[in-house]
Amino acid sequence: MTASRTFINCPQCGKQIVAEIEQVFDVGSDPASKQRFLSGQYNLVQCPHCRFNGNMSAPVVYHDPEKELLLNFLPPELNLPMPEQEKAIGALIQQVVDALPAEQKKGYLFSPQRVLSMQGLVERILEEDGITKEVIQAQQKIIELIQRLANITDDTALEHVVKEEDEKIDAEFFALMNQLIEGSAARGDSEFAKNLVELQQKLIPITTYGKEMQEKAAEVEEAVKTLNELGDNITRDKMLDVIIAAPNETRVDAFVSLARGAMDYQFFQMLSDKIEAAEGDEKEKLTSLREQLLKSVDEIDKAIQARLDMAKQNIDRILSVDNMKEIVMANLNALDEFFMQALALELTEAEKNEDKDRLEKLNLILEILDEAAESAKAAQVDVELIQELLEADDENRAKLLDERKDDITPKLLEGLTGALMQVENAEGQEELTEKLRTVYKDAIKVSMQNMKDS
């Protein structure tokens, strides 16, 4: 159930525009829809007339078959009469029910829960995940602190407030800040995203947690440098030597995160042998090191396993729907290296069990992903060529266009058009706009000549 393109009136200027409106969020058929909903990355409207950026109000239905959760919300600002409300929500719920196979149509579907506010809808979903209202309220306070800091323009005043709020500016603070940056960028609010990035850069060197982040980053950098110096000739002996020589626990953790694969049973056996042969303080130091390594390795393994388990759940959900290709294509961004690793494991398991039906479906997922990768490659705009054309003077640009005339494709022209639309109304981008226009005109001439020659 994907977003549909439709004509709407801009909430700010009232002019008619085209927008993608998504009203049904069905976690069973589209696992990524939950995160999309909770992050607010849906029904985003960008008006080309008045530059309005924001969410469009619309009735929504949220469905999670695993939790037997069917929720709906109708924004009060729509001012729909009761019959129209029932009609709008009823049609969306019917979409959910119709998409389910007969064996999954259970009683909860006939008693959907109405919530009175969007915040209430989010809280209800999070409650099912074990996240309480108290946790949500705590996060809201962090967001309010971020907004408060973002409004401070004087660096001295900022440092004063940061000193008072230092304990609150922790890992969760920076994590939420990153989410706000990503969300703002996705909504097209690049100015707010830029301001938050600048604020983040200011906070890192003046907060306790920020300084710890800097120290960890420096230790990781040194660990990378050490491993690069070892190169392809790295052995368990050498790995053990550099870890024993590490100046602090942070550097040790960095080595574990970068070279977990080298720390196998044989590696720990070698460390145990060194402990047995050592005495006094050296024995105590190596014993403590082994405990730290085992703990770090266990934490990494658990985190990896959790990601793999989640990936397997996503695979099972994809296999359970009829429109597999549509679901895979709609969630390509969520299908990471853990998904591919889990898919490989599932293929091996299906072959071992001679489960022909599951094997066929798993191979279909693989084919869909391969097809998507080929399409993405074919559709990729040659950004480097555009950059070279922008940097070249008139003479060299003409020469470059002649040498690369076969690369002046409709896709490249589309890329130039998109770039031009982004900058032509932006403040301070007049020079770049003019260059893009010139490059576009020259590229059009070459494209037309290519058509004549073909």
RAVEN-V631797 format. One record per helix or strand of 3 or more residues. SS is the DSSP state (H for helix, E for strand). FROM is the first residue (numbers start at 1). TO is the last residue. If there is no record, write none. Layout:
ss->(SS | SS)
from->(FROM | FROM)
to->(TO | TO)
This chain:
ss->(E | E | E | H | E | E | E | H | E | H | H | H | H | H | H | H | H | H | H | H | H | H | H | H | H | H | H | H | H | H | H | H | H | H)
from->(4 | 16 | 24 | 33 | 44 | 53 | 60 | 65 | 69 | 76 | 82 | 102 | 107 | 118 | 133 | 155 | 166 | 171 | 190 | 208 | 236 | 249 | 260 | 265 | 280 | 324 | 332 | 337 | 356 | 383 | 394 | 405 | 410 | 430)
to->(9 | 21 | 26 | 38 | 46 | 55 | 64 | 67 | 73 | 78 | 99 | 104 | 110 | 128 | 150 | 164 | 168 | 186 | 204 | 233 | 244 | 258 | 262 | 277 | 319 | 330 | 334 | 352 | 379 | 391 | 403 | 407 | 423 | 453)
